[in-house]
Each structure stands twice: as structure tokens, then as C-alpha cells.
């Protein structure tokens, strides 16, 4: 690995911003000081740039194996790095579903060969694979994923005995997708009865996958976690009501129950369906402006602990189908940081809060080893951003394999100047630099 000296950066880290130099050697941050005069293989003049810890995205769907016609680890990790995300945790609803330790290891083997970013993968839970789930190694696997709502293949866990056993016996963190399946099925039936399947539209999505469905499932998960003292993490909170389920009085390291907000639930509202249609169709659904405001308030006051993307690409052709046939999900990882920096510019949060919710807290919550902070001895996972250089999203600069973005045509107020992954410059001057692969994340558990 080459050594790197970053000069005169405005370092945003652990609640403050200061101008300093950073010296990186053998992949790690060796020195942080007001002025460093040390030979280096590469010197980066960062005057006027802000240096942040690279984002750690705790929820992505990179679609490999089995769905690589729409996304794969090579393409999506490049999109992540271009957007300042240096580490990701990927979900198990690939094909086949990641329901055995062998299938889990297969994904790690693919990432070791193809991923430009650092990586980890969730072990999937189903109604009938408890023995495999319990073999999960907390040291080198980010967690166990349960879909308490619709999912792909055999991954809907709706057997009450199985849920109880997983919550009671899981050897590590459980991350859950919470939507009540019975409520959604009833809503679908009611809307089809009134409008017919051909009459369903994207505007109906937040009514079909309703706030009630989310709260019923999230509250059930919280009750189970409290009963068994489970380390529970609830993904993509989409309603203001759900935020009341979480505590903001304990230090993060002492919380047994944590929560995540996603970019799309902080950016869009149901008013955007008329223009965006299926391109903002996610599960859980984008809901009201009041829900969006409530989620942001919960991020700021500590009821919600981290911000992620739920990056989940589908092809343009799939998303252009009628509402009832179009799949849910969309690409977000390349533009997550820029979207949040727009919120900073608007005064909705500070850059220090952004760093806390996208890097520090994710590292703390998952107990990621030596990442997520700008500290001497830590791995150099870093992003330099120019807050004064606008960037317009176009088909030409989208790196996700699906080739589209819900932000297409939007001009962000900031640009990504450099991304450094495990001590290697992997992105600069608008271009990916092929420097090998990222590292497998390890966890202090």
C-alpha cells in the first residue's frame, strides 16, 4: 500500500470540525496533526475540502448471486465508493436466499474478488433454518436478518415459534424489516376490490403498505426484543409514530434496541408519487410529509440512531411496469452523502450530525473494529467532499448497473472529490481507480 498525506483538510469527526493534516501508511491513519511534514507516495491538497469518515451503509441489496442482470457486487460497490460510502452490509434476499452458512460464505468469496468497498453480509432467517442461523459467527458477520413482512422466496418469517426462538437464541444482532403481512394483504384485497388490479397506482402504495402495518410489526419486534433481551435493530423506519418505540436517553453503546432511517424517507413524501411513480416505490413505502419530518426529528434527537440507503436496484424496464407488477426498491448508494449534504445546506442537520449518523454510530452500534472514525490507528476509510462544487445526476455518471436514479436531473450542492478505502485512493476526479478490493469487516464482539 502507498502512503498518503492529506494537507489542510477540514476534518469533521466526533462532533467538531478542525483544520489539520492526516498521514496514512499501510492502510491506516498513522498521524493527525496541525501540520505534518512527512514523505509520502501521494500528497492530496485538501484546502477548502471537508474530510469525513467514509459512510458505513448498514442496508444494501447488491443482488448477487442470482439477480445480477439488475445489479452485482462489482457495479454497486463502485457506485458506493463514488458516493463516499466505504463499507456496506448486504442483505440475504438474493437467489438463492442466504439461508445456510455455505451460501453466506459464497457471498464473502465473491466480495473478496470483486468489491471495491469494505463489506459484510447478513445471514438470512427463515421459518425452517434456525440451526444454520445459530451457527453465525458474531466476529465476522454483521448480523442476522429477519423479514417480518413480504420478502423474496422463503424469507418471510411468520411462524410465531420460530420468531420466539430466533429472538431468544440469536448469537448476535438481529436486523428486521417490519411490515405486518396480514394488514397488507387485507389492504391489497380492499384496493383491488374497489379499483381493480389495473386501477392501482403508485399513489396508493403508502395506503396499501400502511403506517398501521409498519407500527404493528415494529411494536411486535420491540416487544419480543424486550422479552428476550435481544440485540435488535429495526431497519428503514417510515412513520413518525414508530419513532416513539425507541429510547433516546441511553448512550448508544448501552442500547439493546436501535433504529435506522433511510435516505428516501428523509427526502421524498407521498406528494412525489405523482411525478416519480414507481421510481420511489419502496417497502416500507414513502409516506407523508409529516412522517418525513417526524423521522428527521427522531434522527436529530437520538430516537433513530443511523442513516442508511436500502439501496435495492431494479431494471428500468421492471420499474416501468404497471404499479402492481413493478418491484419495490431503487438505487441510492451513489448519492446518499450528497443528498444528506443538501439537507445540511438547507439547515436541517449539521455536517457533524451527518457524520455521527452515517459513520460513528453505525460503527459503534455494530461494534465495527477500527473503522467509522478519523483516529490514529484506525483504517483509513475517508471521503473528501467539496461543499461548493455542484453536481448534476445524469445517465452518463450513474454507476449502478441498472443505469437510473430517482435523483436523475437533480443538481446537488456538493461533490465527492476523493474516496479512500482501507488506505487506498479508490475514487478521485470523478473516476474510479482500480486498487484491488476492500476488506471484510470485523466486529468487536
C-alpha positions in Angstrom: 0.0 0.0 0.0 1.2 3.5 -0.8 1.4 6.2 1.8 -0.8 9.3 1.6 -0.5 12.7 3.1 -3.7 14.8 3.2 -2.9 18.5 3.7 -5.1 21.2 5.2 -8.4 19.4 5.3 -11.3 20.5 7.4 -11.7 17.3 9.4 -15.3 16.6 10.6 -15.0 14.0 13.4 -16.6 13.2 16.8 -18.7 16.3 17.0 -16.3 19.0 15.8 -14.6 20.4 12.7 -10.9 21.4 12.7 -8.3 22.0 10.0 -5.4 19.5 10.1 -3.2 17.2 8.1 -3.6 13.4 8.0 -0.8 10.9 7.3 -1.8 7.4 6.1 0.6 4.5 5.9 0.0 0.7 5.4 -3.7 1.4 5.1 -4.2 3.1 8.5 -4.2 6.6 9.8 -0.7 7.0 11.3 -0.8 10.6 12.3 -3.2 13.6 12.7 -1.7 16.9 13.4 -2.0 20.6 12.6 1.0 20.3 10.3 2.7 17.2 9.1 6.0 17.2 7.1 6.5 13.6 6.2 7.4 12.0 2.8 4.5 10.3 1.2 3.8 8.5 -2.1 0.8 10.7 -2.7 0.1 14.2 -1.4 -3.5 15.5 -1.5 -4.0 19.2 -1.2 -7.3 19.3 0.7 -7.6 23.1 1.2 -11.2 24.0 1.0 -12.4 20.4 1.3 -14.1 18.6 4.2 -12.7 15.3 5.3 -15.3 12.9 6.7 -15.2 9.2 7.8 -16.4 7.1 4.9 -20.1 6.2 5.2 -20.9 2.7 6.6 -24.2 1.7 4.9 -25.8 -1.0 7.1 -28.5 -1.9 4.5 -27.9 -2.6 0.8 -29.1 -5.1 -1.7 -26.4 -5.7 -4.3 -28.4 -8.7 -5.9 -25.5 -11.1 -6.3 -25.8 -14.1 -6.7 -28.9 -14.8 -8.8 -30.1 -11.4 -9.8 -27.1 -10.0 -11.5 -29.0 -8.8 -14.6 -30.1 -5.8 -12.4 -27.1 -5.3 -10.0 -23.9 -7.0 -8.8 -21.2 -6.5 -6.2 -18.7 -5.1 -8.7 -21.0 -2.4 -10.1 -22.7 -1.4 -6.8 -19.5 -1.3 -4.8 -18.1 1.1 -7.3 -21.2 3.3 -7.1 -20.8 3.2 -3.3 -17.2 4.3 -3.4 -18.1 7.1 -5.9 -20.6 8.4 -3.4 -18.3 8.3 -0.4 -19.6 5.0 1.1 -16.5 2.9 2.0 -18.2 0.0 3.8 -21.5 -1.8 3.2 -23.6 -4.6 4.9 -25.6 -6.5 2.3 -28.9 -8.3 2.7 -29.7 -12.0 2.2 -32.7 -11.9 -0.2 -30.5 -12.9 -3.2 -31.1 -16.0 -5.3 -30.7 -18.5 -3.7 -31.6 -16.8 -0.4 -28.7 -16.7 2.0 -30.1 -19.3 4.4 -27.1 -21.5 5.0 -23.6 -20.8 6.2 -22.3 -22.2 2.9 -24.3 -19.8 0.9 -23.2 -16.9 3.2 -19.6 -17.8 2.6 -20.1 -17.9 -1.1 -21.1 -14.2 -1.0 -18.0 -13.4 1.0 -15.9 -15.2 -1.6 -17.5 -13.1 -4.4 -16.8 -9.9 -2.5 -13.2 -10.8 -1.8 -12.7 -10.9 -5.5 -14.9 -8.1 -6.8 -15.8 -5.5 -4.1 -14.1 -2.1 -4.2 -15.6 -1.2 -0.9 -15.3 -3.0 2.5 -18.0 -5.5 3.0 -20.1 -7.6 5.3 -23.2 -9.8 4.7 -26.2 -10.6 6.8 -27.2 -14.2 7.5 -30.8 -14.8 6.5 -33.5 -16.3 8.7 -36.5 -18.3 7.5 -39.1 -20.4 9.2 -37.0 -23.6 8.9 -33.3 -22.7 9.2 -32.8 -22.0 12.9 -29.8 -24.4 13.2 -28.0 -22.6 10.4 -28.8 -19.1 11.9 -27.4 -20.1 15.3 -24.0 -21.0 13.7 -23.5 -17.4 12.7 -20.1 -16.0 13.8 -20.5 -12.6 15.6 -16.9 -11.8 14.9 -17.0 -11.6 11.1 -20.7 -11.4 10.2 -22.6 -8.2 10.8 -25.9 -9.8 11.9 -29.0 -11.9 11.2 -31.8 -10.5 9.0 -35.4 -11.3 9.6 -38.2 -10.2 7.2 -41.3 -9.7 9.3 -43.1 -8.7 6.2 -43.2 -9.6 2.5 -39.9 -10.8 1.0 -38.3 -12.9 -1.7 -38.5 -16.6 -1.8 -38.6 -18.4 1.6 -37.6 -15.4 3.8 -40.9 -14.2 5.3 -40.6 -15.4 9.0 -44.2 -15.6 10.1 -44.1 -18.7 12.4 -44.5 -17.5 15.9 -42.4 -20.3 17.5 -39.6 -19.6 15.1 -39.6 -15.9 15.8 -39.5 -16.5 19.6 -36.6 -18.9 19.2 -34.6 -16.6 17.0 -35.1 -13.6 19.3 -34.2 -15.8 22.3 -31.2 -17.6 20.9 -29.6 -15.4 18.3 -25.8 -15.2 18.9 -25.6 -11.6 17.5 -27.5 -8.6 16.4 -30.9 -9.1 14.6 -31.9 -6.7 12.0 -35.6 -6.7 11.0 -37.8 -5.4 8.2 -41.1 -4.7 9.9 -44.4 -4.6 8.0 -47.4 -6.7 9.1 -48.2 -9.1 6.3 -51.9 -9.7 7.2 -52.6 -6.0 7.2 -51.0 -5.5 3.8 -52.9 -8.5 2.3 -56.2 -7.0 3.6 -55.3 -3.6 2.1 -54.4 -5.1 -1.2 -57.7 -7.0 -1.4 -59.7 -3.9 -0.5 -58.0 -1.7 -3.1 -58.3 -4.4 -5.8 -62.0 -4.8 -5.0 -62.5 -1.1 -5.4 -60.2 -0.2 -8.3 -59.3 -3.5 -9.9 -55.6 -4.5 -10.3 -55.2 -2.4 -13.4 -56.6 0.6 -11.5 -53.9 0.5 -8.8 -51.3 3.4 -8.9 -48.1 4.3 -7.1 -50.1 7.0 -5.1 -51.9 4.1 -3.4 -48.6 2.4 -2.2 -48.4 4.2 1.2 -52.0 3.3 1.9 -51.6 -0.3 0.9 -48.3 -0.7 2.8 -49.8 1.5 5.5 -48.5 3.2 8.6 -50.6 0.7 10.6 -48.8 -2.2 9.0 -45.5 -0.8 10.0 -46.3 0.1 13.5 -48.0 -3.3 14.3 -44.9 -5.1 13.1 -42.3 -2.8 14.7 -44.0 -2.8 18.0 -44.2 -6.6 17.9 -40.4 -6.8 17.3 -39.7 -4.4 20.1 -41.9 -6.4 22.5 -40.1 -9.6 21.5 -36.7 -8.0 22.0 -37.6 -6.7 25.4 -38.9 -10.1 26.4 -35.7 -11.9 25.5 -33.2 -9.0 25.9 -32.4 -9.4 22.2 -29.9 -7.0 20.4 -32.5 -5.7 17.9 -32.0 -3.2 15.1 -35.1 -2.1 13.2 -34.5 -1.1 9.6 -35.9 1.8 7.5 -38.4 3.4 9.8 -41.0 5.1 7.6 -43.5 6.6 10.1 -43.4 9.2 12.7 -45.5 7.0 15.0 -42.8 4.3 15.1 -40.2 6.6 16.4 -41.9 6.5 19.8 -40.9 2.9 20.2 -37.3 3.8 20.7 -35.3 5.2 23.6 -33.1 8.4 23.3 -31.9 8.5 27.0 -29.3 5.8 26.9 -25.9 6.1 25.4 -25.8 4.2 22.1 -23.4 1.6 23.4 -25.9 0.6 26.0 -28.9 0.4 23.8 -30.4 -3.1 23.1 -32.9 -1.8 20.6 -31.8 0.6 17.8 -33.4 2.0 14.7 -32.4 3.2 11.2 -33.7 5.9 8.8 -33.2 5.8 5.1 -32.4 8.5 2.6 -35.6 8.1 0.6 -37.8 8.5 3.8 -35.8 11.7 4.6 -36.1 13.1 1.1 -39.4 12.2 -0.6 -43.0 12.3 0.5 -46.3 11.0 -0.9 -46.6 14.3 -2.8 -43.8 13.0 -5.0 -45.6 9.9 -6.3 -47.4 11.9 -9.0 -44.1 12.8 -10.6 -41.9 9.9 -9.7 -44.4 7.0 -9.6 -42.8 3.6 -9.3 -39.3 5.1 -9.2 -39.9 5.9 -5.5 -41.8 2.7 -4.8 -40.1 1.2 -1.8 -41.1 -1.2 1.0 -41.8 0.3 3.5 -43.5 3.0 1.5 -42.5 6.6 1.4 -45.3 8.2 3.4 -46.5 11.7 4.3 -44.5 14.9 4.7 -45.4 14.7 8.4 -43.9 11.3 8.6 -40.7 12.6 6.9 -40.5 15.5 9.4 -41.0 13.1 12.3 -38.3 10.8 11.1 -35.8 13.6 10.7 -36.7 14.9 14.2 -36.1 11.4 15.6 -32.7 11.2 13.8 -31.7 14.5 15.4 -32.9 13.7 19.0 -31.5 10.2 19.1 -34.6 8.1 18.9 -33.2 6.9 15.5 -29.5 6.0 15.6 -28.2 5.6 12.0 -28.9 6.7 8.4 -28.6 4.2 5.5 -29.9 3.7 2.0 -31.7 0.4 1.5 -30.1 0.6 -2.0 -32.1 -2.0 -4.0 -31.8 -1.7 -7.8 -34.2 -3.0 -10.4 -34.0 -2.5 -14.1 -35.7 0.4 -15.8 -38.0 -2.0 -17.6 -39.1 -3.5 -14.4 -39.9 -0.2 -12.8 -41.8 1.0 -15.9 -44.3 -1.8 -15.5 -47.8 -1.0 -14.1 -47.8 -0.4 -10.3 -49.0 -3.9 -9.3 -46.2 -5.6 -11.3 -43.4 -3.1 -10.6 -41.0 -4.3 -7.9 -40.1 -2.1 -4.9 -36.7 -0.6 -4.4 -34.3 1.6 -6.1 -30.6 2.7 -6.4 -29.4 5.2 -3.7 -25.9 4.4 -2.6 -24.1 6.6 -5.0 -25.9 9.8 -4.0 -26.7 9.3 -0.3 -23.9 11.5 1.0 -24.7 14.3 -1.5 -28.4 14.1 -0.6 -27.6 14.5 3.1 -25.2 17.4 2.4 -28.1 19.1 0.6 -30.0 18.8 3.9 -27.0 20.3 5.7 -27.0 23.2 3.3 -30.8 23.7 4.0 -30.1 23.8 7.7 -32.0 20.6 8.5 -29.0 19.0 10.1 -25.3 19.8 10.6 -22.4 18.1 8.9 -21.2 16.8 12.4 -24.6 15.2 12.9 -24.4 13.7 9.4 -21.1 12.1 10.2 -22.4 10.8 13.5 -25.4 9.1 11.9 -23.6 7.6 8.9 -20.3 6.6 10.3 -19.7 6.9 14.1 -23.0 5.5 15.2 -23.0 2.7 12.6 -19.5 1.6 13.8 -20.5 1.8 17.4 -23.8 0.1 17.1 -22.4 -2.9 15.1 -19.1 -2.8 17.0 -17.1 -2.5 13.8 -13.4 -2.9 14.5 -11.2 0.2 13.9 -13.5 1.9 11.4 -16.0 4.7 11.4 -13.9 7.4 13.0 -10.9 9.5 12.0 -8.5 8.3 14.6 -4.8 7.4 14.7 -4.5 3.6 14.3 -7.8 3.2 12.6 -8.2 2.1 9.0 -8.2 5.0 6.6 -11.8 4.9 5.3 -12.2 8.5 4.3 -14.1 10.8 1.9 -13.1 14.4 0.9 -16.1 16.5 -0.2 -16.3 19.9 -1.9 -19.3 21.7 -0.4 -19.1 24.4 -3.1 -19.0 22.3 -6.3 -22.4 21.4 -7.6 -23.0 18.0 -9.2 -25.9 17.1 -11.5 -27.0 13.4 -11.7 -27.3 12.2 -15.3 -27.4 8.8 -17.0 -23.8 9.3 -18.0 -22.5 9.5 -14.4 -24.7 6.8 -12.8 -22.5 3.8 -11.9 -25.2 1.4 -10.6 -25.7 -1.4 -13.1 -29.4 -0.5 -13.5 -28.5 2.8 -15.1 -31.1 5.0 -13.5 -31.6 7.0 -10.3 -34.6 8.7 -8.6 -32.3 11.7 -8.4 -31.7 11.9 -12.1 -31.7 15.5 -13.3 -31.2 16.8 -9.7 -28.2 19.1 -9.0 -26.7 18.5 -5.7 -24.9 21.4 -3.9 -21.7 19.3 -3.3 -19.4 16.8 -5.0 -17.2 13.9 -3.9 -13.6 14.8 -4.5 -11.8 11.7 -3.2 -12.7 8.4 -1.5 -10.1 6.4 0.3 -10.9 2.7 1.2 -8.7 0.9 3.6 -5.9 3.3 2.8 -6.2 3.2 -1.0 -7.5 6.1 -3.1 -10.4 4.4 -4.9 -12.1 7.4 -6.4 -10.8 10.9 -7.4 -11.5 13.5 -10.1 -14.8 11.8 -11.0 -13.2 8.5 -11.8 -12.9 5.1 -10.2 -9.4 3.9 -9.5 -8.9 0.2 -9.6 -6.8 -0.5 -6.5 -7.9 -4.1 -5.7 -10.7 -4.9 -3.3 -12.0 -3.7 0.0 -11.6 -5.6 3.3 -14.0 -7.9 5.1 -15.4 -6.1 8.2 -14.6 -7.4 11.6 -16.6 -6.8 14.8 -15.5 -6.4 18.4 -18.0 -8.9 19.8 
